[in-house]
């Protein structure tokens, strides 16, 4: 059964490490995830990245060096992340952060495969697509 807001997992601590460009999240079940800013940016739950339906996802390239400028709480269920490339429309629910943590290797590899299939790069300036 899910808790409030459909959430099964609640963070006990969230630490932004700007210099390392990572977000560390500890959850109430003892899980701890270190989520790189680039990973969070390219997997943003925003409609701009995820689209409005199946198959609409945009593959965001050129974000290898993206950082996080700020975190903003959204109620008791999420945070909004402001990235230094000015993207700030994604609301990362606790469940989204937990899923991104538990499935990090799989999701990241899918992203890398999608970049390669499209001839895109993680490096800024090497691509013409932006989202």
N, C-alpha and C positions, 0 to 999 in steps of 0.2 A: 504494500500500500504506500502511496506517496504521501509526503508531508505537505505542509503549507506551500501553495503555488506549484504543486506537482513536483516538488523537490524531494529527492531521496537523500541527497548528500549536501551538507552545509559546510562552508569553509569555517575553519576556526582561526585562521590567520592568512592574510594576503600581504605579501611583501613585494614592492616594486624595487628592483635593482636596476636603476637607470644606466649606470656605467657598464654593467654586464648585459644590458638589453634583455632582461628576463623578468618574468613574473613568477614568484614562488607562491604556491597555494597549498595550504594544509587543510585536510578535510576531517570531519568528525569521525570517520571510520579508520583514521590513522594513515590514510593515503597522503602522500606529499608529491607534488608535481612541480617541476621547473619547466616553464613554458617560454620558449624564446619569443621575442617580439615579432620576428619575421613570421614565425609559425602562426601566431595569433592574428597577425595582419592578413595573411593570405587565406586564413580560414575564418575570417570575420563573419559573424552571423547576419551581417547587414544584407538587405535586399540588393544593394549595389554589387556585392560579391556572390551571394547565394542565389540571386535571381528570385523569381516569383513562382517557380514551379520546377518539377523534375527536369533535369537536363539544361537548366538555365544558368548554372554556376559559371562564373567568370574565373579563368585562371589568371591570377594576379602575379605578374613577373616583376623582376627588378627590385625586390625589397630586401635584399640580403642585409643591408645596413640600417634598416628602419629601427627606430627607437620608440619608446613609450614616453609621452610627455606627462600625462596625468591619468588618474583613475577617478571615476565619479560613481558613487553608489546610486543604484536605481532601486528604490524601495528596499525591501528585505530579500530580494531574490536575484540580484544581478549587479554587474558593474558595467559602465561604459568606459571604453578605453580610447584615449586620444593619442594617436600616433603622430610622430613628427613629420609624416608626409601629409598631414592634415585630415586623414581619415578618422572620423569619430562617430560614425552612425551605427556601429554594431553594438548591440546590448548583449553582453556575455552573461547568460544565466548561470547559476551554480551548476546546473546539470550540463550545460554546454562546456564549462571549464572542466568538469569532471570527465566528460566524454573525451575532450581534447587531451586530457592527461592520460587516461587509461588506454586510449587508442593512438597515442602519439606516433609510434613507429609506423603503424599501418597508414594512418592519414598522411603523414609526411611523405612516405614512399609513393603513395598515390599522386600526391602533388608533384613530386620530382618526375615521375613517369609522365604526367600530363604536360609538364614543361618541355621535357625531351621530345615528346610526340609532336609538339607544336613548334619546335625549334626555338624555344624561348629560354631565357637565362634568369637566374636569381640576381645577377649583377645589374645595378642601375645603369641606365644609358644604353644597355645592349638590346633593349626591346622598344617597340613603339606602342604596345598596348598598355593602357592604364585603367585602373578601376579604383 
